[in-house]
Amino acid sequence: MESVTLKVSGMSCGHCVKAVEGSVGKLNGVDRVAVDLNNGQVQVQFNSSEVTLEQIKETIDDQGYDVE
């Protein structure tokens, strides 16, 4: 299991948290997603043999947020 903390801009409310946690959490291989709205961070635990970091970033981007 790998863990990464991503800096994400554009999140401002509970809806943003649900959108990111819900979409990333549905990816095969993602074990845990936690959004820190105050710091603009998303922490993800995932199995890199099932999902890539790039796929996680693209999923966040597809929700309308920018991964830095």
N, C-alpha and C positions, 0 to 999 in steps of 0.2 A: 504494500500500500504506500502510495506517495501522498505528500501533502504540499499544497502550494497556497500562497496568499497573493491574490491579484488586486491591484489598485484599479478601481472602476469608478469612472466619473459619470454623472448624470442621474444618479439615484437620489431621490429626495423624500420618499414616503414609504408607507407600509405596502402599497401596491407594488412599488419597485422591488422591495424585498421579496414579496411573494412571486413576482414574475421571474426573478433571477433564481431563487431557490427552487421553484417549481420546474423551470425548464432545465436547469443543470442537473437537478436531482433525478430527472427522468432518463438521463443518459446511462446506458449500460456501462457498468464499471465504476460509477460514482457511488461512493459509500456515504459521504456526508457533505453537506453544503451549509455554510453559515455566513450570513451577510452582516457586516458591521456598518450600519448606515452612517453613524457619526464619523467614522474614519474613512468611509468610501472604500471598504475592502471586502473581498469575498474570499473565504477560506474554503478550499475543496480538498477532500481526501478521495483518492481515486486509484484504481488499478490500471497502471499504464499499459498492460497487455490487452485491455479491453477498450480503453478510450485514451485519446491523446490530449495533451495540454492545448493543442491548437483547436481541437473539436470543442473543448470547454470554452475557450475564448470566443470562438465563432458563435456558440450558443448564446453567450452573454451579449455579444454584438447584435445578434438577430433580435434580441429583446429591445434594442434601441439604446444600449449603454456602451460607453467607450472603455475598453480595457487598455490601460497604459503599460 
